[in-house]
Amino acid sequence: MSSNVIPIRPNQIVKNDVVHNTPAAQDVRKLARALFISLNIAPGDSLVCLLGSGDETSNFEAVVSWVKDTLIREKLTPDRLALQVLLPALEKRLFCVTDKMPHF
């Protein structure tokens, strides 16, 4: 007995959706830059394992990956209105992690 249900993880992207909903790379980078500056994210690579897929080499590239994945997952258009969703979501994600980390 076979099923047509395809199990996916919440952050996994179905290939058919990607074809129709993949935002332009330049738009994703503009949004990522705005978030990077707004949240005063430091250079480095500490966010790669938190936000990225692991293939990124910098915090900025990790934010770019997170923005792209979030835009696709939430079916957002890459414009200024998306910042109203992305900014608090990324801020919350970063706060949750830093809140749980031990303070030195």
Long-range contacts (C-beta under 8 A, 24 or more apart in sequence): 10-73, 11-69, 11-73, 13-69, 13-72, 13-73, 17-72, 18-72, 21-71, 21-72, 21-75, 22-68, 22-72, 23-68, 23-71, 23-72, 23-77, 23-78, 24-78, 27-78, 27-79, 28-64, 28-67, 28-68, 28-71, 28-78, 29-64, 30-78, 31-67, 31-71, 31-78, 31-82, 31-83, 31-86, 32-60, 32-63, 32-64, 32-66, 32-67, 33-60, 34-83, 35-63, 35-67, 35-83, 35-86, 35-87, 35-90, 36-60, 36-63, 38-87, 39-87, 39-90, 39-91, 39-94, 47-94, 50-93, 50-94, 50-97, 51-90, 51-93, 63-90, 66-90, 66-93
